Each structure stands twice: as structure tokens, then as C-alpha cells.
Amino acid sequence: MMSIRKIVVFIEETYIDGGKEVSPPARIAIAAAVIHNPMAGRFVDDLTPLLESYCKPLGEMLPKRAIDALGVTGDQVEAFGKGVIVGLDGEMEHGVGIVHNLEFGNSFRLTCGEAKSLLPSGEKRGAEGCSLDVPLKHKMVATTRSPHNSIEVRIPDAPRPNEIVVVAAVSDGGRPHARLKAFGEELMT
């Protein structure tokens, strides 16, 4: 059974970068769920109950919350990413199992306008208040360079030792003033 202690949603909007106005502002939204880890503090061979409880519901809910925060539709999302922080009494496998699961990923991609790319991810184990850099890539073509970015996520009171923080990040545009096509290529005009 899914047990969520809290959900955190925020938007980062960049209006000036490099001393130059960003128009329209570069926007990234995240939605993070702080969930109970029923397997913390002990080794369990079969992770199925954890995965069945969290993968699909969080894969649907979190990107929708982030998209709603931006005030756009899933079709208008340009880039996306995911992440997980496992509390100190849990195993990396607990968090990785949730976000690297087709129930989570396919739900996330469908919510983002039937995206095709693999979801980039960041994962770590940490104490309350630790930060995580969540990478973002283009939702259709991962080699499209302009949306390659990341956002730092930190929740001051999470994860507790028996919790997991699961993060979905979306953007409706690329980096501020993106000019490079790819390393070694000419500047875009």
C-alpha cells in the first residue's frame, strides 16, 4: 500500500542569465513524493510489493503535478528527468527499482505527450536535507542538445532513514540562451 508523507512541488524560472534577459523565461518544475520505505532496515529478496505500490501511481502523479505547476500540457513539455534519494536505512535497489521500472517510466512518458526518449535519472542514498541533481533531456530525441540541463532538488526534512524521495522534473523549454548544437559544432544562429 502506498504511503506518502508529503509532496513538494516547485518551479525554477530564470529571467536573466549571463547578464542577458531570458525571453521567454527558462522554466523547470519538479514534483517530489516523500514515501515510506517498508523494506528499510532489512534485506528483502522480492521487491515486488514495493514496486507494485509505487511505480505506476508515482509515474502518473508526479509528472502531472509538475506539468500542472508549469501551467502547460504534456504535449508542451520539452524535456524531462527523474531522480530518487533513498534514506540511510534503505538500499539503493529500493529507489532504483521504483524509477527504473517500465510501470513508472511508461506512465511518465505518456503523461508528457507520449514521449519517446529514455528518462535520464539521478539517484543516491542520503540523509535528511541532502541534495540531488536531476538531469533533463529532450523528451523525444535525447541527442537534442538545447534542453540538456539539471535541477537541484533538496527537501530539508527528507528522506528520513526509512523513506525514499521520488522526483519528476519537466521543462517547457531549453537552457537559457542555448547556442551550441553539439560539442565541436558551430554556434547556432
C-alpha positions in Angstrom: 0.0 0.0 0.0 1.3 3.4 -1.0 2.2 5.7 1.9 3.2 9.3 1.1 4.3 11.6 3.9 4.4 14.7 1.7 4.6 16.1 -1.8 6.8 19.0 -2.7 6.3 21.0 -5.9 8.4 23.9 -7.1 9.2 25.9 -10.2 12.5 27.4 -11.1 12.1 30.4 -13.6 15.2 32.0 -15.0 14.7 35.6 -16.2 18.3 36.7 -16.6 21.3 34.5 -17.4 24.7 35.7 -18.3 23.6 39.3 -17.8 21.1 39.0 -20.6 17.3 38.7 -20.3 15.8 35.3 -21.0 12.6 35.6 -23.0 10.6 33.6 -22.5 11.9 32.7 -19.1 13.5 29.2 -18.8 11.3 27.1 -16.6 11.7 23.8 -14.9 9.2 22.3 -12.5 9.7 19.4 -10.1 7.3 17.3 -8.1 8.7 15.1 -5.4 7.0 12.5 -3.2 8.4 11.5 0.2 7.3 7.9 0.6 7.6 5.3 3.3 10.0 2.5 2.6 8.6 -0.6 4.1 11.8 -2.5 3.4 14.2 -0.2 5.1 16.4 -1.7 7.8 16.2 -5.3 6.5 17.2 -7.3 3.4 14.2 -8.5 1.3 14.7 -10.6 -1.8 11.4 -9.8 -3.5 10.9 -6.1 -4.1 7.5 -6.7 -5.9 5.3 -5.3 -3.1 7.3 -2.1 -3.1 7.2 -1.8 -6.9 3.6 -2.6 -7.2 2.7 0.0 -4.6 4.7 2.9 -6.0 5.8 2.6 -9.6 2.7 3.3 -11.7 0.9 5.6 -9.2 4.0 7.8 -8.9 4.8 7.6 -12.6 1.4 9.1 -13.3 1.0 11.5 -10.4 4.4 13.2 -10.2 4.9 14.3 -13.8 1.3 15.5 -13.9 1.8 17.6 -10.8 5.0 19.1 -12.3 3.3 19.8 -15.6 0.3 21.4 -13.8 2.7 23.7 -11.9 4.1 24.9 -15.2 0.5 25.5 -16.5 1.1 23.6 -19.7 0.0 20.3 -21.2 2.1 17.2 -21.5 2.5 17.9 -25.2 4.1 21.2 -24.4 6.8 19.6 -22.2 10.1 19.7 -24.0 12.4 18.0 -21.5 12.1 15.6 -18.6 14.1 13.7 -15.9 13.7 11.7 -12.8 15.5 11.0 -9.6 15.5 9.2 -6.3 17.1 9.7 -2.9 17.0 6.6 -0.6 17.1 7.2 3.2 20.0 5.7 5.1 18.2 2.5 6.2 17.2 1.6 2.7 19.0 0.1 -0.2 19.7 1.8 -3.5 17.8 -1.0 -5.1 14.6 0.1 -3.4 14.7 3.6 -5.0 16.2 2.5 -8.3 13.6 -0.3 -8.6 10.9 2.4 -8.5 12.2 4.9 -11.0 13.9 2.4 -13.4 10.8 0.4 -14.0 8.6 0.4 -17.1 5.4 1.0 -15.0 7.0 4.3 -13.7 8.8 5.3 -17.0 6.0 4.5 -19.4 3.4 6.3 -17.2 5.8 9.3 -17.1 6.3 9.3 -20.9 2.6 9.0 -21.6 1.9 12.0 -19.3 4.5 14.0 -21.2 2.7 13.8 -24.5 3.8 10.2 -25.4 7.5 11.0 -25.1 9.9 8.6 -26.7 13.3 9.2 -25.0 14.7 7.3 -22.1 14.2 9.3 -18.9 17.6 10.5 -17.6 18.0 10.0 -13.9 20.0 10.8 -10.8 20.0 8.5 -7.7 21.7 8.4 -4.4 21.4 7.4 -0.8 21.4 10.2 1.7 20.3 11.8 5.0 17.6 14.4 5.6 18.3 17.5 3.6 20.8 16.0 1.1 20.6 17.4 -2.4 20.2 15.6 -5.7 20.9 16.8 -9.2 18.2 15.7 -11.6 19.2 15.7 -15.2 16.9 16.7 -18.0 17.0 15.6 -21.7 14.7 16.2 -24.6 11.6 14.0 -24.4 11.6 12.8 -28.0 15.2 12.9 -29.1 17.8 12.6 -26.4 20.6 14.0 -28.6 18.8 17.3 -29.0 21.2 19.5 -27.0 19.3 22.7 -26.1 17.3 21.1 -23.2 20.3 19.3 -21.6 20.2 20.7 -18.1 19.7 19.7 -14.5 17.9 21.0 -11.4 19.0 20.6 -7.8 16.3 19.2 -5.5 16.5 19.3 -1.7 13.8 18.7 0.9 15.0 19.8 4.4 13.4 17.0 6.3 13.6 14.2 3.8 14.4 11.5 3.3 14.2 10.1 6.9 16.1 6.8 7.3 13.0 4.8 6.4 11.9 7.0 3.4 12.5 7.5 -0.3 12.2 10.7 -2.2 11.0 10.2 -5.7 11.3 13.1 -8.1 9.9 14.0 -11.5 11.2 17.1 -13.4 9.8 18.7 -16.5 10.7 21.8 -18.6 8.7 23.6 -21.3 11.9 24.9 -23.0 15.6 24.6 -23.2 18.5 26.2 -21.3 18.7 29.9 -21.2 20.4 31.2 -24.4 21.2 27.7 -25.7 23.7 28.3 -28.6 25.6 25.0 -29.1 24.3 22.3 -31.3 26.8 19.8 -30.0 30.4 19.8 -28.8 32.6 20.9 -31.7 29.8 22.1 -33.9 29.4 25.8 -34.9 27.2 28.1 -32.8 23.6 28.2 -33.8 22.3 31.4 -35.3 
